[in-house]
Amino acid sequence: MSHDPSPERTVLGAYLLQPTLARRSLLEPEHFAKERHRALYELLRDREWSDQLEVVFWLGDHPQSAKACGGIAYVQQHADGVSSTEGVAHYEGLLVEAHRRRLLAQAAVAAQTQSYDGVDSLDVASNLRQTLDEIDACASDVVVSPDEAARVVMEDVDGEASGDRVSYLATGWADWDREWVGIPSEGVILFLARSGMGKTSLVNSMAVAMARSGMRVHIHGTETSAKKRARAIVFGMSGISPRAWGLLTRLHSEGSASPQQIRDLGTCRERLQEASEAFARLPLHLTGSGLSCERVCAEARRQHRLGCRCLFVDYIQDFPFSKGLKQDRTPQVVHHSRLLKNLSAELYLPVVEAAQVSGEKEGMPRKGAVVPQMWDAQWASGLHQDAEEVYAINRADYWHQRLTDIHGAEPQDFDESRWGELGVLGITARKRRECGLGHIALAWDGPRRWVGPTWSDYRHQDLARAPQHWHETDAEWRT
């Protein structure tokens, strides 16, 4: 295409030969190192041009703009050094990489300056790490030529036809995979629910079901530590209610446990040990609260190189604020959503996000508003625009308890047509770019905070069938 050693001049020359390329380009002005190149790129991108001559004539009529672009003769030299537009995507990629190297150099200089100024070394390291994560989060390929896109499409099609890859990943839940095939192998999948409805339980259960099939899965939790999430998963897998375990251990520590309760404690301990060993063999990677979205993207890239097939984020509105943006939750959530969307496109990796919906302070919802709509996400009603698929979660047991708390007694006439079916977790498809919508109901085990197939379906038939009294109330325990 060109023998010019400057990717910037080569790209601009191609844009002058075929101005429509500039309008379709995903490059940003800052990708160009020289100010005059930035000025010319913005001029080509922001206006419609028929050909190079029209650009040159326009610059002749606007001397200030011509001067900002380096002069008419300099502009014409860009095109003179280019014989065709073939291969422009390669040079755009070189330009992006050069921009990344400049950012890395600036980060190193900033860290050195902070060190000379007496800033604590830990703070310098922390600032540098966050900056590197932000650079890494923006390092994805931003340009694909039509020829390259067509080649990639056919590579995917051929891979799917031969069985080497799939367009949907099985969740391991028969009802889900039968109704919706699975989850897309690329794109954002968004789960919407009120607080306490079961988002975390759904994420944990789906991740375990996928990992059980051999897929490497990464779960990031913004609210809890990795250790606490691991504990929740192990308890869910074991069939032991965390509340029942807490009561047993408390009674034992107080010396008031009955002989039967002591035996139950030993049985629970054995089952938790078995579940813990099974959990350790699953290809799961857990990260916990405190990591920025940029840092999670960087870790996801590392896990992807190790074979990770899916990233779960629970939940997206609780990431720490990113630098350089208004310290307000709304723009921050939008920014984090776009980062994860771009990450999915870059790695061809599905990103499953849990999001909380608005309306907690409004009390009981009106009829028809029990199941969230896809624009109900808290602090960012446009989250659904970044998603390939959107699913709303609802549990009738949640509303049954809310009504009980409000009226001081269980409701005599509980309308399942309004609130949903008791004993299950309902999932309603609100948006799917491919195929139709629909609704499924998955088994819900409240005491264990588990969704879908029980661990007994994965391992032993009796593992999840704990004695009934393990799930009973404090009063029943004491009797």
C-alpha positions as CSV (number, residue, x, y, z in Angstrom):
1,M,0.0,0.0,0.0
2,S,2.7,2.4,1.0
3,H,6.5,2.7,1.6
4,D,6.0,5.6,4.0
5,P,7.4,4.7,7.4
6,S,4.7,6.8,9.2
7,P,1.5,4.9,9.8
8,E,-0.2,8.3,10.5
9,R,0.6,9.7,7.0
10,T,-0.3,6.4,5.3
11,V,-3.7,6.3,7.0
12,L,-4.4,9.9,6.2
13,G,-3.3,9.3,2.6
14,A,-5.8,6.4,2.3
15,Y,-8.5,8.5,3.8
16,L,-7.8,11.2,1.2
17,L,-8.0,8.7,-1.7
18,Q,-11.3,7.3,-0.3
19,P,-12.8,9.9,2.2
20,T,-15.7,7.5,3.2
21,L,-13.1,5.4,5.1
22,A,-12.5,8.3,7.5
23,R,-16.2,8.6,8.2
24,R,-16.4,4.9,9.0
25,S,-13.2,4.9,11.0
26,L,-13.3,4.1,14.7
27,L,-10.1,5.9,15.4
28,E,-10.1,8.9,17.7
29,P,-8.1,12.2,17.1
30,E,-5.8,11.3,20.0
31,H,-4.6,8.3,18.2
32,F,-2.6,10.7,16.0
33,A,0.6,12.0,17.6
34,K,0.9,15.2,15.6
35,E,-1.5,18.1,15.9
36,R,-1.7,18.7,12.2
37,H,-2.6,15.1,11.6
38,R,-5.3,15.3,14.2
39,A,-6.7,18.4,12.6
40,L,-6.8,16.8,9.1
41,Y,-8.4,13.6,10.5
42,E,-11.2,15.5,12.2
43,L,-11.8,17.5,9.0
44,L,-12.0,14.3,6.9
45,R,-14.2,12.5,9.5
46,D,-16.6,15.2,10.3
47,R,-17.6,16.3,6.8
48,E,-18.7,14.5,3.7
49,W,-16.2,14.6,0.9
50,S,-16.5,13.1,-2.6
51,D,-12.7,12.9,-3.3
52,Q,-9.3,14.3,-2.6
53,L,-9.7,17.3,-5.0
54,E,-12.7,18.6,-3.1
55,V,-10.7,18.5,0.2
56,V,-7.8,20.4,-1.5
57,F,-10.1,23.0,-3.0
58,W,-11.9,23.5,0.3
59,L,-8.6,24.0,2.1
60,G,-7.6,26.6,-0.5
61,D,-10.7,28.6,0.5
62,H,-10.0,28.2,4.2
63,P,-6.3,29.2,4.8
64,Q,-6.6,28.9,8.6
65,S,-7.7,25.2,8.4
66,A,-5.1,24.6,5.8
67,K,-2.4,25.9,8.1
68,A,-3.7,23.8,11.0
69,C,-3.4,20.7,8.7
70,G,0.2,21.6,7.8
71,G,-0.5,23.3,4.5
72,I,-2.0,22.2,1.2
73,A,1.3,20.8,-0.2
74,Y,1.8,18.8,3.0
75,V,-1.7,17.4,2.8
76,Q,-1.3,16.4,-0.8
77,Q,2.0,14.5,0.1
78,H,-0.1,12.1,2.3
79,A,-2.0,10.9,-0.8
80,D,1.1,11.0,-3.0
81,G,2.7,8.4,-0.8
82,V,-0.2,5.9,-1.1
83,S,-1.0,3.8,-4.1
84,S,-4.2,2.3,-2.9
85,T,-6.4,1.9,0.2
86,E,-5.8,-1.9,0.4
87,G,-4.4,-2.9,3.8
88,V,-5.4,0.4,5.6
89,A,-6.7,-1.6,8.6
90,H,-3.1,-2.9,9.2
91,Y,-1.8,0.7,9.4
92,E,-4.7,1.8,11.6
93,G,-3.7,-1.0,14.0
94,L,-0.1,0.2,14.0
95,L,-1.4,3.7,14.7
96,V,-3.4,2.4,17.7
97,E,-0.4,0.5,19.0
98,A,1.8,3.6,18.7
99,H,-0.7,5.6,20.7
100,R,-0.7,2.9,23.4
101,R,3.1,3.1,23.6
102,R,2.9,6.8,24.1
103,L,0.4,6.4,26.9
104,L,2.7,3.9,28.6
105,A,5.7,6.3,28.3
106,Q,3.6,9.1,29.8
107,A,2.6,6.8,32.7
108,A,6.2,6.0,33.4
109,V,7.2,9.6,33.4
110,A,4.3,10.5,35.7
111,A,5.3,7.7,38.1
112,Q,9.0,8.9,38.1
113,T,7.9,12.5,38.7
114,Q,5.7,11.5,41.7
115,S,8.6,9.5,43.1
116,Y,10.9,12.5,42.8
117,D,8.3,14.7,44.5
118,G,8.2,12.5,47.5
119,V,4.9,10.7,47.0
120,D,4.7,7.5,49.0
121,S,6.0,4.5,46.9
122,L,2.8,2.5,47.6
123,D,0.7,5.4,46.3
124,V,2.9,5.7,43.2
125,A,2.5,2.0,42.5
126,S,-1.2,2.2,43.0
127,N,-1.6,5.2,40.7
128,L,0.6,3.6,38.1
129,R,-1.3,0.3,38.2
130,Q,-4.7,2.0,37.8
131,T,-3.3,4.0,34.8
132,L,-2.0,0.8,33.2
133,D,-5.3,-0.9,33.7
134,E,-7.1,2.1,32.0
135,I,-4.6,1.9,29.1
136,D,-5.1,-1.9,28.9
137,A,-8.9,-1.4,28.9
138,C,-8.7,0.7,25.8
139,A,-6.2,-1.5,24.0
140,S,-8.7,-3.5,21.9
141,D,-8.7,-3.5,18.1
142,V,-10.9,-0.7,16.9
143,V,-10.7,-1.1,13.2
144,V,-11.8,-4.0,10.9
145,S,-11.9,-3.7,7.1
146,P,-14.8,-5.2,5.2
147,D,-12.5,-7.8,3.7
148,E,-11.2,-8.7,7.1
149,A,-14.7,-8.8,8.6
150,A,-15.9,-11.1,5.8
151,R,-12.9,-13.4,6.4
152,V,-13.6,-13.5,10.2
153,V,-17.3,-14.3,9.6
154,M,-16.5,-17.3,7.4
155,E,-13.8,-18.5,9.8
156,D,-16.5,-18.5,12.5
157,V,-19.0,-20.2,10.3
158,D,-16.6,-22.9,9.2
159,G,-15.5,-23.4,12.8
160,E,-19.1,-23.8,13.9
161,A,-19.9,-26.1,11.0
162,S,-17.0,-28.3,11.9
163,G,-17.7,-28.3,15.7
164,D,-14.6,-26.4,16.6
165,R,-16.5,-23.5,18.1
166,V,-20.1,-22.6,19.0
167,S,-22.2,-19.5,18.7
168,Y,-24.0,-20.3,22.0
169,L,-22.6,-21.7,25.2
170,A,-24.7,-24.2,27.1
171,T,-25.6,-23.1,30.7
172,G,-26.0,-26.7,32.0
173,W,-29.6,-25.9,32.9
174,A,-31.9,-28.0,30.7
175,D,-34.9,-25.6,30.9
176,W,-32.7,-22.6,29.9
177,D,-30.9,-24.4,27.1
178,R,-34.1,-25.9,25.7
179,E,-35.9,-22.5,25.7
180,W,-33.0,-20.2,24.7
181,V,-30.3,-22.5,23.3
182,G,-27.8,-21.2,25.8
183,I,-26.1,-17.8,26.1
184,P,-24.4,-16.1,23.2
185,S,-20.7,-16.8,22.9
186,E,-20.1,-13.1,22.5
187,G,-21.8,-10.0,23.9
188,V,-23.3,-8.7,27.1
189,I,-26.1,-10.7,28.9
190,L,-27.9,-8.5,31.4
191,F,-29.9,-9.8,34.4
192,L,-32.2,-7.3,36.1
193,A,-33.7,-7.7,39.6
194,R,-34.5,-5.9,42.8
195,S,-32.2,-6.3,45.8
196,G,-32.7,-9.6,47.5
197,M,-34.4,-11.2,44.5
198,G,-31.6,-13.7,43.8
199,K,-29.1,-12.1,41.4
200,T,-26.0,-13.4,43.3
201,S,-27.5,-16.8,43.7
202,L,-28.3,-16.9,40.0
203,V,-24.8,-15.9,39.0
204,N,-23.2,-18.4,41.4
205,S,-25.4,-21.3,40.3
206,M,-25.0,-20.6,36.5
207,A,-21.3,-20.2,36.8
208,V,-21.0,-23.6,38.7
209,A,-23.3,-25.3,36.1
210,M,-21.1,-24.0,33.3
211,A,-17.8,-24.8,35.1
212,R,-19.1,-28.3,35.7
213,S,-19.1,-28.9,31.9
214,G,-15.4,-28.1,31.8
215,M,-15.6,-24.4,30.8
216,R,-13.3,-22.0,32.6
217,V,-15.3,-19.3,34.2
218,H,-14.4,-16.0,35.9
219,I,-16.7,-14.5,38.5
220,H,-16.1,-10.9,39.8
221,G,-18.1,-9.7,42.7
222,T,-18.2,-6.0,43.5
223,E,-20.0,-6.4,46.8
224,T,-18.2,-9.3,48.5
225,S,-14.7,-10.7,48.8
226,A,-13.6,-13.7,46.7
227,K,-13.4,-15.8,49.9
228,K,-17.0,-15.0,50.9
229,R,-18.3,-15.9,47.5
230,A,-16.4,-19.1,47.5
231,R,-18.0,-19.9,50.9
232,A,-21.5,-19.2,49.5
233,I,-20.9,-21.4,46.5
234,V,-19.6,-24.3,48.7
235,F,-22.6,-24.1,51.0
236,G,-24.9,-24.0,47.9
237,M,-23.2,-27.1,46.5
238,S,-23.3,-29.0,49.7
239,G,-27.0,-28.7,50.3
240,I,-26.4,-27.1,53.7
241,S,-28.3,-23.9,54.7
242,P,-25.8,-21.3,56.0
243,R,-28.3,-20.2,58.5
244,A,-28.8,-23.8,59.8
245,W,-25.0,-24.2,60.0
246,G,-24.6,-20.9,61.9
247,L,-27.2,-22.0,64.4
248,L,-25.6,-25.4,64.9
249,T,-22.2,-24.0,65.4
250,R,-23.5,-21.3,67.8
251,L,-25.3,-23.9,69.9
252,H,-22.2,-26.1,69.9
253,S,-20.0,-23.2,71.0
254,E,-22.4,-22.3,73.8
255,G,-22.5,-25.9,75.0
256,S,-26.2,-26.1,74.6
257,A,-26.4,-28.4,71.5
258,S,-28.3,-31.7,71.9
259,P,-26.6,-35.0,71.0
260,Q,-28.6,-35.1,67.8
261,Q,-27.5,-31.6,66.9
262,I,-23.9,-32.5,67.5
263,R,-24.3,-35.5,65.2
264,D,-25.9,-33.3,62.6
265,L,-23.0,-30.9,62.9
266,G,-20.6,-33.7,62.1
267,T,-22.7,-34.7,59.1
268,C,-22.8,-31.2,57.8
269,R,-19.1,-30.9,58.3
270,E,-18.5,-34.0,56.1
271,R,-20.8,-32.7,53.4
272,L,-19.2,-29.3,53.4
273,Q,-15.8,-31.0,53.1
274,E,-17.0,-33.0,50.1
275,A,-18.5,-30.0,48.4
276,S,-15.3,-28.0,49.1
277,E,-13.2,-30.6,47.4
278,A,-15.5,-30.7,44.4
279,F,-15.5,-26.9,44.3
280,A,-11.7,-26.9,44.2
281,R,-11.7,-29.0,41.1
282,L,-14.0,-26.7,39.2
283,P,-12.3,-24.3,36.6
284,L,-13.6,-21.2,38.5
285,H,-11.6,-18.0,39.0
286,L,-13.0,-15.6,41.6
287,T,-12.2,-11.9,42.2
288,G,-13.8,-9.7,44.8
289,S,-14.7,-6.2,45.8
290,G,-12.3,-3.3,45.5
291,L,-11.1,-3.8,41.9
292,S,-11.8,-1.1,39.4
293,C,-13.6,-2.0,36.2
294,E,-10.4,-1.4,34.3
295,R,-8.6,-3.8,36.6
296,V,-11.3,-6.4,36.1
297,C,-11.0,-6.0,32.3
298,A,-7.2,-6.5,32.6
299,E,-7.7,-9.6,34.7
300,A,-10.3,-10.9,32.3
301,R,-7.8,-10.6,29.5
302,R,-5.3,-12.6,31.5
303,Q,-7.9,-15.3,32.3
304,H,-8.9,-15.4,28.6
305,R,-5.3,-16.3,27.7
306,L,-5.7,-19.2,30.1
307,G,-8.8,-20.4,28.4
308,C,-11.6,-18.5,30.2
309,R,-14.9,-18.8,28.3
310,C,-17.2,-16.5,30.3
311,L,-17.0,-13.5,32.6
312,F,-19.7,-12.9,35.3
313,V,-20.0,-9.5,37.0
314,D,-22.1,-9.1,40.1
315,Y,-23.1,-6.4,40.0
316,I,-22.2,-3.6,37.5
317,Q,-23.5,-0.6,39.5
318,D,-21.1,-1.1,42.4
319,F,-17.7,-0.7,40.8
320,P,-15.3,1.9,42.3
321,F,-15.3,5.2,40.5
322,S,-12.9,5.4,37.5
323,K,-10.5,8.3,37.3
324,G,-11.0,11.1,34.8
325,L,-14.8,11.0,34.9
326,K,-17.4,13.0,36.9
327,Q,-17.6,11.5,40.4
328,D,-21.3,10.6,39.9
329,R,-22.8,7.2,39.8
330,T,-24.7,7.7,36.5
331,P,-21.8,8.5,34.1
332,Q,-19.6,6.0,35.9
333,V,-22.1,3.1,35.4
334,V,-22.4,4.0,31.7
335,H,-18.6,4.1,31.4
336,H,-18.2,0.7,33.0
337,S,-20.9,-0.8,30.8
338,R,-19.1,0.4,27.7
339,L,-15.8,-1.0,29.0
340,L,-17.3,-4.5,29.5
341,K,-19.1,-4.3,26.1
342,N,-15.9,-3.5,24.4
343,L,-14.1,-6.2,26.3
344,S,-16.6,-8.8,25.1
345,A,-16.2,-7.7,21.5
346,E,-12.4,-7.7,21.8
347,L,-12.1,-11.2,23.3
348,Y,-15.2,-12.8,21.7
349,L,-16.2,-13.5,25.3
350,P,-19.7,-13.5,26.8
351,V,-20.0,-11.1,29.8
352,V,-22.9,-11.8,32.1
353,E,-23.8,-8.8,34.2
354,A,-26.2,-8.6,37.1
355,A,-27.8,-5.2,37.7
356,Q,-30.1,-3.8,40.3
357,V,-33.3,-2.0,39.3
358,S,-34.9,1.2,40.6
359,G,-38.0,1.3,42.7
360,E,-36.8,0.0,46.1
361,K,-38.1,3.1,47.9
362,E,-41.5,3.1,46.1
363,G,-42.7,0.1,48.1
364,M,-45.0,-2.5,46.4
365,P,-45.2,-2.2,42.7
366,R,-48.4,-1.6,40.8
367,K,-49.9,-4.4,38.9
368,G,-48.0,-5.1,35.7
369,A,-44.8,-3.7,37.1
370,V,-43.7,-6.7,39.2
371,V,-41.3,-8.1,36.6
372,P,-38.7,-5.4,35.7
373,Q,-38.6,-3.8,32.3
374,M,-35.3,-3.7,30.5
375,W,-35.0,0.1,31.1
376,D,-35.4,-0.1,34.9
377,A,-31.7,-0.5,35.7
378,Q,-30.7,1.8,38.6
379,W,-28.5,4.8,37.7
380,A,-28.4,3.8,34.0
381,S,-31.7,3.1,32.2
382,G,-29.7,2.6,29.0
383,L,-27.7,-0.4,30.2
384,H,-29.9,-2.6,28.0
385,Q,-28.6,-0.8,24.9
386,D,-25.2,-2.3,25.4
387,A,-26.6,-5.8,25.9
388,E,-27.2,-8.6,23.4
389,E,-29.8,-10.1,25.8
390,V,-31.7,-8.8,28.8
391,Y,-33.5,-11.0,31.3
392,A,-35.7,-10.0,34.2
393,I,-35.7,-12.0,37.5
394,N,-38.7,-12.3,39.8
395,R,-39.5,-14.5,42.8
396,A,-43.1,-14.7,44.2
397,D,-41.7,-15.8,47.6
398,Y,-40.0,-12.4,47.8
399,W,-43.3,-10.6,47.4
400,H,-45.1,-13.1,49.7
401,Q,-42.6,-12.1,52.5
402,R,-43.0,-8.4,51.8
403,L,-46.8,-8.7,52.1
404,T,-46.4,-10.7,55.3
405,D,-44.0,-8.0,56.7
406,I,-46.4,-5.2,55.8
407,H,-49.6,-6.8,57.1
408,G,-48.1,-8.7,60.0
409,A,-49.5,-12.0,58.8
410,E,-49.3,-14.2,55.7
411,P,-51.6,-13.1,52.9
412,Q,-54.8,-15.2,52.7
413,D,-55.3,-14.6,49.0
414,F,-51.9,-14.6,47.3
415,D,-52.4,-13.8,43.6
416,E,-49.8,-15.9,41.7
417,S,-51.1,-14.4,38.4
418,R,-49.8,-11.1,39.6
419,W,-46.8,-11.9,41.8
420,G,-45.6,-15.1,40.2
421,E,-45.4,-18.8,41.1
422,L,-44.2,-19.6,44.6
423,G,-41.2,-21.8,45.1
424,V,-39.4,-20.9,41.8
425,L,-37.3,-18.2,40.4
426,G,-38.9,-16.8,37.2
427,I,-36.8,-15.5,34.4
428,T,-38.4,-13.5,31.6
429,A,-36.6,-12.6,28.4
430,R,-37.0,-8.8,27.8
431,K,-34.6,-8.5,24.8
432,R,-32.8,-11.0,22.5
433,R,-31.2,-9.8,19.3
434,E,-31.6,-13.3,17.9
435,C,-34.6,-15.6,18.3
436,G,-37.7,-15.0,20.3
437,L,-38.4,-14.0,23.9
438,G,-40.0,-16.3,26.5
439,H,-40.2,-17.3,30.2
440,I,-38.8,-20.1,32.3
441,A,-39.1,-21.0,36.0
442,L,-36.1,-22.5,37.7
443,A,-36.1,-24.4,41.0
444,W,-35.3,-22.1,43.9
445,D,-33.8,-23.3,47.2
446,G,-34.1,-20.4,49.6
447,P,-32.2,-21.8,52.5
448,R,-29.2,-22.6,50.4
449,R,-29.6,-19.6,48.1
450,W,-29.3,-21.9,45.0
451,V,-30.9,-21.8,41.6
452,G,-31.6,-24.6,39.1
453,P,-30.3,-28.1,39.4
454,T,-29.2,-29.2,42.9
455,W,-25.7,-30.4,43.6
456,S,-27.1,-33.9,43.9
457,D,-27.7,-33.7,40.2
458,Y,-24.0,-33.1,39.8
459,R,-22.5,-35.5,42.3
460,H,-24.4,-37.8,44.6
461,Q,-28.1,-38.4,44.8
462,D,-28.3,-37.7,48.5
463,L,-25.9,-34.7,48.8
464,A,-28.6,-32.0,48.7
465,R,-31.1,-34.0,50.7
466,A,-30.3,-32.7,54.2
467,P,-32.6,-33.8,57.0
468,Q,-35.6,-31.5,57.2
469,H,-34.8,-30.2,60.6
470,W,-31.6,-28.6,59.3
471,H,-33.8,-25.9,57.7
472,E,-36.1,-25.2,60.6
473,T,-36.5,-22.2,62.9
474,D,-34.6,-21.4,66.1
475,A,-37.6,-22.4,68.2
476,E,-37.9,-25.8,66.5
477,W,-34.2,-26.3,67.0
478,R,-34.4,-25.8,70.7
479,T,-37.3,-28.2,71.1
